[in-house]
Amino acid sequence: MGSLNVIPSKTDPFTLLAELERQCKQCAEGLPAQEEVVELWNGIGFELAGRKYVIPMGEVGEILHIPRFTQVPGVKSWMNGVANVRGRLLPIMDLAQFFGLTGATRTNRDRRVLIVEREDVFSGLIVDSVHGMQYFPTDSYQQSAQDIPSAIRPFIKGQYTKNDEVWTVFSPFLLIEAPSFVDVAQW
């Protein structure tokens, strides 16, 4: 940055101001470049049977490692059991089994439970892995999702694309409203 030159005091005021303006312009730095603001949508990313999904923020209350649970007799195979989570009984459901999906290598080390709570429903959904918070430009949203297994399709709200990867928007709130999800009795 330059310094201002001393102007002789016997100069008329107009010349003094003009010289001061010239020197200020010489020393001035340019404004920062204006960057384009990109509006983002965010959610919790997870994987199920080799496919990436994202749940809207607000539809997942908590993410846990699979807790110890007690099996319940007479329930469907995708209902793994119930766990005590901070004094509350949490039904633990295997989401891949519920949808009849296979194909992913699932170890308990990587698997997580997504806790969904809405009104009087409190459920834990086991997924293959969780990818944490995901951010997507809102202009990458597509209302229709491609190549979705038919069992999952009613619970899908479109998809986002980021880094050439497709993330399908899955709504657990739609899932817990489905009669097939709350009907866990085997008979």
Summary of the structure (lengths in Angstrom):
residues: 187
radius of gyration: 28.8
end to end distance: 81.9
largest distance: 104.6
contacts: 460
relative contact order: 0.19
helix: 19%
strand: 39%
